[in-house]
Amino acid sequence: MLTLRALSTVRYSFRRLTPDDLDLVNGWILAPHVAQWWVDADGPAEPIGLEDFDEPDFRMWLVMHDGVPFAYMQDYDPHLYPGHHFADRPAPARGIDQFIGVADMVGKGHGSAFIRQRAAELFDEGAVVVVTDPHPSNGRAIRAYEKAGFIPYGEGNHPQWWPQPADGLHLLIPPQLFIRRPKRVSRITPTDRLTS
C-alpha cells in the first residue's frame, strides 16, 4: 500500500476513452471484482458501447498510472438528465463513477488518490459540487470516497436504476456522497503581520 506521503506525490493522467478502448474497459467490467458492483436494476450493467460516446456532456476516461491504464472513470452533468437523483445538487455539479479494472491495483490507495485528483480538476473546471453514489454494501468504495474528502449528504433520493425489493418494504438506498469546492484560504505570514 502506498503511504500518504507517497500518494500525495503520485500523479495520475486521464485520457479520454476512445472506441478502440472498449474491449479493454468492457473486459474489466466482466472481472469479478468489478462486476459485483458495476450493476443496474436488472443485474449486471450493460457494456460500454459506441452509443455512450453520443451522450451529452458525458465524459469517459481511462485512468493512467505511469502511462499504463488501470481504471475507468466517467463524469457528467446530472442536470442534463430529467429526474436524475442528483438533480437537487447545486449547478454546476458533476456526477462521477469509476472502478479500478486491474485487480492488482485494488486496495493500495490508488482509488482515493485518483478520485481526489480528478475532483480537484473538476473544481478547477468550474464545478461547485462533485457527487457519487456507491453501492451501500461496497465498504471499500465508501472508505475510498471518504479518504478522498467526500461526505454523506443524505439518502432521500435513489437512482432509477437501483433495485427495489419485490415486497416494496425494505428499500435499499445508496448513500449519496459529495465534496464541495474547497474554500480558498489566504495565508498570513509572519512578515505580513509585521507590515499590517
QUIDAQUI-V34474 format. One record per backbone hydrogen bond with DSSP energy under -1.0 kcal/mol. NH is the residue of the N-H (numbers start at 1). CO is the residue of the C=O. E is the energy in kcal/mol with one decimal. If there is no record, write none. Layout:
BEGIN
[[NH & CO & E] [NH & CO & E]]
END
This chain:
BEGIN
[[2 & 108 & -1.8] [7 & 3 & -2.9] [8 & 4 & -1.8] [9 & 6 & -1.1] [13 & 64 & -1.7] [15 & 62 & -2.5] [17 & 60 & -2.7] [21 & 18 & -2.3] [22 & 19 & -1.3] [25 & 21 & -2.3] [26 & 22 & -2.9] [27 & 23 & -1.7] [28 & 24 & -1.8] [29 & 25 & -2.1] [30 & 26 & -1.1] [31 & 28 & -1.2] [34 & 31 & -1.7] [35 & 31 & -3.3] [36 & 32 & -1.6] [37 & 34 & -1.9] [38 & 34 & -2.4] [39 & 37 & -1.8] [40 & 43 & -3.1] [43 & 40 & -2.0] [45 & 38 & -1.8] [52 & 49 & -1.3] [53 & 50 & -1.4] [54 & 51 & -1.4] [58 & 55 & -1.1] [59 & 75 & -3.0] [61 & 73 & -3.3] [62 & 15 & -3.2] [63 & 71 & -3.0] [64 & 13 & -3.3] [65 & 68 & -2.4] [68 & 65 & -1.7] [70 & 63 & -2.6] [71 & 63 & -1.3] [72 & 99 & -2.5] [73 & 61 & -2.1] [74 & 97 & -2.8] [75 & 59 & -2.3] [76 & 95 & -1.8] [80 & 77 & -1.7] [81 & 78 & -1.3] [84 & 81 & -2.1] [87 & 84 & -2.0] [89 & 86 & -2.1] [94 & 129 & -1.9] [95 & 76 & -2.9] [96 & 131 & -2.3] [97 & 74 & -1.8] [99 & 72 & -2.1] [101 & 70 & -1.6] [102 & 70 & -1.9] [105 & 102 & -2.3] [106 & 103 & -1.6] [113 & 109 & -1.4] [114 & 110 & -3.0] [115 & 111 & -2.2] [116 & 112 & -2.2] [117 & 113 & -2.2] [118 & 114 & -2.5] [119 & 115 & -2.7] [120 & 116 & -2.0] [121 & 117 & -1.9] [122 & 118 & -2.4] [123 & 119 & -2.3] [124 & 120 & -2.2] [125 & 121 & -1.4] [126 & 123 & -1.5] [127 & 122 & -2.3] [128 & 92 & -3.2] [130 & 179 & -2.0] [131 & 94 & -2.6] [132 & 177 & -2.1] [138 & 135 & -2.0] [139 & 137 & -1.6] [142 & 138 & -2.2] [143 & 139 & -2.6] [144 & 140 & -2.0] [145 & 141 & -2.5] [146 & 142 & -2.4] [147 & 143 & -2.7] [148 & 144 & -1.5] [149 & 146 & -1.4] [150 & 145 & -2.6] [151 & 178 & -2.7] [153 & 176 & -2.4] [162 & 159 & -1.5] [168 & 165 & -1.1] [176 & 154 & -1.4] [177 & 132 & -2.5] [178 & 151 & -2.5] [179 & 130 & -1.8] [181 & 128 & -1.5] [193 & 189 & -1.8] [194 & 190 & -1.4] [195 & 191 & -1.5] [196 & 192 & -1.1]]
END
